[in-house]
Amino acid sequence: MMNPKYKKIFEPIQIGHMLVKNRIESSPAAPRLADINGLVTPELVEWSRQLAKGGAGIVTVGISMVTPLNGMPSGFCVNMGSDNVIPGLAVLADAVHRYGAKASIELAGFAFGHEMPEGKSPIDMMSQEDINNWIKLFADAAERALKAGMDMVLLHGGHGILISNFFSPLFNHRTDKYGGSIENRARFACELLDAIRERVGRKLAIEFRISAEEMVPGGVKLEDTIEFVKIIQDKIDLLHVSAGMLLIDELVPITTQPTYLKRGYNVHYAAELKKAGIKVPITTVGSIDLDLAAEILERGDADICAMIRTLIADPDCVNKARTGREDEIRPCIRCVTCLNRTHGSLGLRVACAVNPLAGRELEFRNVSAVADKKKKVVVIGGGPAGMEAARTAADRGHQVVLFEKSEKLGGTLNMAVAPEFKKDLKAYLNWAIRMTAKHPGIKIRLATEATPEIIKAENPDAIVVAVGAEPNIPPIPGLDGENVVWVGDLEAGNVQVGDNILVAGGGLTGCEVALDLARKGKKVSIVEMVSEKEMIDVSPIPMTALIKLLKEEGVTILANHKLLRVNVNTAVVEGKDGIKNIAFDTLIVSLGVKPKIEEASKFADLADEVYYVGDCTTNRGNLYTSTTSGFNAGMDI
C-alpha cells in the first residue's frame, strides 16, 4: 500500500490539453545513446522505455539540437534538424506511451560554442534573417516532434544557450526591437513560441525551461525572470525553473548539485515564481528524490518535480513509492558519474555508479532473469562489489554464500561515509546492506575470513573474489612516522589528529577529508603533485564544487607540489618555487589504493568459474567499477 506521504505525487495534473498521471517528470539528459547522425537508436528507445515503465509521468528526451548536422557529428544526441529523425522518434514515443507516460523532447540551439564568448556577443551581430531562421528551425523541430507522436516539447530557454541569450543583458546589447527593455529582450522567445503554436496548435504541449537567475554579474536576476514569464505565460503550458549557467565551469554545480550541496538547491526559485502569481503549472528541478518531491508538492512550491539522477539510479523508484516499497528504492549518491561521462570531453554513453544497467538496457533486455542452471556461488568479500555480485546471482536463482572477514558488510564504504556531507553515500550503503541481508537466496557469514580450505569445503560451482584493496604507501622517507596516519584509519575513527593537518593527496578522498576536518575547526593544507585543473579533471563537477568549498573554509591547496620526505612535524615538499618545509601536527596519507593481487590469487583454482571483481583487480577502482564488475559476474554465472 502506498505511503500517504506520497499522495500528492500521484495526483494527476493537466498540462495543456493532456492529463499526466503523476507529478514526476524525467528531466532532460543527454545519455549519448543516439547514433552519430543524431537518429534514435534501439539503445535510446530502451533507455526511455525503462523510465516510462518505472512510473515517471513524463519522459523527456534531452538535449536535442534543432540545427541540421550538415556533416558535423551529433555528439550522439538526437538531432531534430531533419525529417530523418521522425520514424525512430515515433518508435520511442510508442515505447513511452506503452506504460501510460507522456513523451517529451527538449529542443535547443546554440548561438556560439559551449564557452563564454570573448568580445562582441554573437546575439548582437545576428541579422533579422538569422533570427527568422532560428525561429523556423525551432518550429520545424516542434512539428517533427508532433509528427512522431510526441506529447510535449521542452524549449531550453536557460543555462546560457540561445533562447536565454536574447533575454540576458549579459549577452544582448542590441539597440533594435530585440534589445534594451525586458519586453524587447523577450521578443525573440515570444516570436518563437508563436511560430511553434502556429505549427502544432494545442496538439502539442509546450514546456519552457528558464534559469531563474544566471548567477553572474550582469546576468538575469529573479525579478527580471518574473516579468519575462508574465510576458510569455499565455504562450506556454508548463514552466520549468532551473538556475545558473553551463558556460561557466564554476556554476555547473549550481545546476547539477553534487553531494556536497544540499538537495533541492534551486527549489526556492520555483516557489518564488508561484508566489508571483504565474498562471501556468511550474516544474522544479535539481537533486530531488521522491521524499523531497513529496514535501515540495505538499508545500505548493511547485506543481511537478523533474529529476533524472534519481531515476537513473533506480528507474523503478516511482512505482516502488506508489506500491509501498520505498525501502527498496536504490538511492542516487550524487557522485555525478553520469554527467562526468556524458558531458566530459569524450562524450561517453551514460553510466551510473549504483545502477550497472544504466545505458545498457538493450544489452540485457533479452537476457533471462533466471539462470538455466542453478549453481552454488561463493562470494569472498562483502564490500560493494561483493554485495552486488551476491544480489545479482541470487536474483537469478543461484544459491549464494557470502564471506566477510569483518563484523559488518560494506567494506571501505563504511569509512567513506564518515563525513557529514556524505549522507547520500550512506543512504546507498544502508540500502545495499539491507537488500543483501534480507535476500532469501543469500547466506551471510560475517567475521569469517575466507581461506582456500574453507572455500573448498563449500564445494562451489562458482567463486566471486571481491577482497578489495589496500593502502598505497609509496617509498617516501618518513611516511611510517608516528604522526602519520592513513586516511582510512581516520575515517574509521581509529586515530586522533592534531589541530594542524597536512593531507598528502588531493584526490576526492583527500579533499573530502580536508573539508570535513576544516569544518571541525582544524587548520588544513593539501599537497598534491598535479595542477588544480588536473585535480578537477578527475571528476569535474564534484571537484569544482569541492575545491570552491575548501577555499571558503580556508584550506591551503599546494597543487603542483611533490612530497619529498617527512620529518617528525614537518613535510619537505618541492614546487615550482623550490623546496619548502610545511609544519603539521598530523599528516594524513591519501594516495590511493592498490589491489590485493596476492590474496585474490589464492582462490584461482577452487571452482570451474572464478570471477575477480571490484578493487582487487585495479588501482583505478571506484564505486562504479565495483558495482559494474560485481553485476557482470552475477549475470555471467
Secondary structure, DSSP 8 states (H G I E B T S, - for coil): ---GGGGGGGS-EEETTEEESSSEEE-------S-TTS---HHHHHHHHHHHHTT-SEEEEEEEE-S--TT---TTS-B-SSGGGHHHHHHHHHHHHTTT-EEEEEEE--SS-SS---SS-TTTT--HHHHHHHHHHHHHHHHHHHHTT-SEEEEEE-BTSHHHHHH-TTT----STTSSSHHHHTHHHHHHHHHHHHHHTTSSEEEEEEES---STTS--HHHHHHHHHHHGGG-SEEEEE-SBTTSGGGHHHHS--TTS-TTTTHHHHHHHHHTT--S-EEEESS--HHHHHHHHHHTS-SEEEESHHHHH-TTHHHHHHTT-GGG--------HHHHHHTSTT------SS-TTTT-TTTTTTS-SS-SS--EEEEE--SHHHHHHHHHHHHTT-EEEEE-SSSSS-TTHHHHT-STT-HHHHHHHHHHHHHHHT-TTEEEETT----HHHHHHT--SEEEE---EEE-----TTTTSTTEEEHHHHHTT-----SEEEEE--SHHHHHHHHHHHHTT-EEEEE-SS-HHHHHHTSHHHHHHHHHHHHHTT-EEETT-EEEEE-SSEEEEEETTEEEEEE-SEEEE---EEE-HHHHHTTTTSSSEEEE-GGGG-SS--HHHHHHHHHHHHHH-
